[in-house]
Amino acid sequence: MHHPPGLLCFLDQAAPFTFAHRAHMNNHILARWKDVNVDEIKPLAIRNWLVDLHDGEDYVWETCSKIAGIMSLILSFVDHDEI
């Protein structure tokens, strides 16, 4: 399975992540973004995807907010480490 640069590095160093975080990573984030390079992920695309999760797949906003928080951690990590 191909992952964008940075996502695997983040996952390798994300030991403190809970089971729920890892489930969101596998079930939502990697399912959507696994074939997209990190530098191509744009805020509007993330926003639209989260709205689709809420409206199209009936996830509550609390779940979407948790997923957004994980995405923020990933993108901050990637930006900070310039992966």
C-alpha positions as CSV (number, residue, x, y, z in Angstrom):
1,M,0.0,0.0,0.0
2,H,1.4,3.4,-1.0
3,H,1.2,6.3,1.5
4,P,2.0,9.9,0.9
5,P,5.4,11.0,2.1
6,G,5.1,11.9,5.8
7,L,2.1,9.9,6.8
8,L,4.1,6.7,7.5
9,C,6.8,8.7,9.3
10,F,4.0,10.2,11.4
11,L,2.4,6.9,12.1
12,D,5.8,5.4,13.1
13,Q,6.3,8.1,15.7
14,A,2.7,8.3,16.9
15,A,3.0,5.8,19.7
16,P,0.8,7.8,22.0
17,F,-2.1,7.6,19.7
18,T,-5.1,5.8,21.1
19,F,-6.9,2.9,19.5
20,A,-9.6,5.3,18.4
21,H,-7.0,7.6,16.8
22,R,-5.6,4.7,14.9
23,A,-9.0,3.6,13.8
24,H,-9.8,7.1,12.4
25,M,-6.4,7.0,10.7
26,N,-7.1,3.7,9.0
27,N,-10.8,4.0,8.4
28,H,-11.0,7.6,7.3
29,I,-7.8,9.5,6.8
30,L,-5.8,6.8,4.9
31,A,-8.9,5.6,3.1
32,R,-9.3,9.1,1.6
33,W,-5.7,10.5,1.4
34,K,-3.4,7.5,1.0
35,D,-2.8,8.2,-2.7
36,V,-2.3,12.0,-2.3
37,N,1.0,13.6,-1.6
38,V,1.0,15.5,1.6
39,D,2.0,18.7,-0.1
40,E,-1.1,18.4,-2.3
41,I,-3.6,18.3,0.6
42,K,-5.3,21.6,0.7
43,P,-7.5,23.0,3.5
44,L,-10.6,23.4,1.3
45,A,-10.3,19.8,0.2
46,I,-10.1,18.7,3.9
47,R,-13.1,20.8,4.8
48,N,-15.1,19.4,1.9
49,W,-14.2,15.9,2.8
50,L,-15.2,16.4,6.4
51,V,-18.6,17.9,5.3
52,D,-19.0,14.8,3.1
53,L,-18.3,12.6,6.1
54,H,-20.9,14.4,8.1
55,D,-23.6,14.8,5.4
56,G,-23.0,11.9,3.1
57,E,-21.9,9.2,5.6
58,D,-23.9,10.5,8.6
59,Y,-21.0,10.9,11.0
60,V,-21.7,13.3,13.9
61,W,-19.7,16.5,14.0
62,E,-17.9,15.3,17.1
63,T,-16.4,12.4,15.1
64,C,-15.5,14.7,12.2
65,S,-13.9,17.1,14.6
66,K,-11.7,14.3,16.0
67,I,-10.7,13.3,12.5
68,A,-9.9,17.0,11.7
69,G,-7.8,17.2,14.8
70,I,-5.8,14.1,13.7
71,M,-5.3,15.6,10.3
72,S,-4.1,18.8,11.9
73,L,-1.6,16.9,13.9
74,I,-0.3,15.1,10.8
75,L,0.0,18.2,8.7
76,S,1.7,20.1,11.6
77,F,4.1,17.2,12.0
78,V,4.8,17.1,8.3
79,D,5.3,20.9,8.0
80,H,7.5,21.1,11.1
81,D,9.7,18.3,10.0
82,E,9.6,19.3,6.3
83,I,8.8,15.8,5.2
